Amino acid sequence: MTTYKEHDSVVYTDAAGNQIDTFVIYGTDVKTGLTHINHMDLLVPLKDLQIHPKTLKGSHIPMSDTFSFEILKKLKAKYTDHDTEIKTKTMAQPAMRAVYSQAS
C-alpha cells in the first residue's frame, strides 16, 4: 500500500475525472487508508491520488524557505481542532476580591 507523507504534492482525481494538483496536510492514516489533502479539506482514498511528478525527487515545496514553512504551518493550524484544548482548561478563581464600603 502506497502512503503519502505530510507536505507531499499529489494529483487528486475527483468523481468527475478532473485532476487537481494539491498537497497532503497530515499524511495517510494507515488504519482507514484515507489521506487528508488541502483541496477542499478532503479525506480521500488512495485510489484517487497519485504522486505529483515533481515530488518523485522528494518534497519539492521549499520547506527551508521560511515563508513556505509559515504558510503550511498556518494551514495545518486551520485544520486542527483547538476547541478540545480550550474545553479541557478550567478557569482559576480570582486571587483577590475587592470589597467596597457603602457610601453614606
C-alpha positions, 0 to 999 in steps of 0.5 A, spaced: 500 500 500 502 506 497 502 512 503 503 519 502 507 523 507 505 530 510 507 536 505 507 531 499 504 534 492 499 529 489 494 529 483 487 528 486 482 525 481 475 527 483 468 523 481 468 527 475 475 525 472 478 532 473 485 532 476 487 537 481 494 538 483 494 539 491 498 537 497 497 532 503 496 536 510 497 530 515 499 524 511 495 517 510 492 514 516 494 507 515 488 504 519 482 507 514 487 508 508 484 515 507 489 521 506 487 528 508 489 533 502 488 541 502 483 541 496 477 542 499 479 539 506 478 532 503 479 525 506 480 521 500 482 514 498 488 512 495 485 510 489 484 517 487 491 520 488 497 519 485 504 522 486 505 529 483 511 528 478 515 533 481 515 530 488 518 523 485 525 527 487 522 528 494 518 534 497 519 539 492 515 545 496 521 549 499 520 547 506 527 551 508 524 557 505 521 560 511 515 563 508 513 556 505 514 553 512 509 559 515 504 558 510 503 550 511 504 551 518 498 556 518 494 551 514 495 545 518 493 550 524 486 551 520 485 544 520 486 542 527 481 542 532 483 547 538 476 547 541 478 540 545 484 544 548 480 550 550 474 545 553 479 541 557 482 548 561 478 550 567 478 557 569 482 559 576 478 563 581 480 570 582 486 571 587 483 577 590 476 580 591 475 587 592 470 589 597 467 596 597 464 600 603 457 603 602 457 610 601 453 614 606 
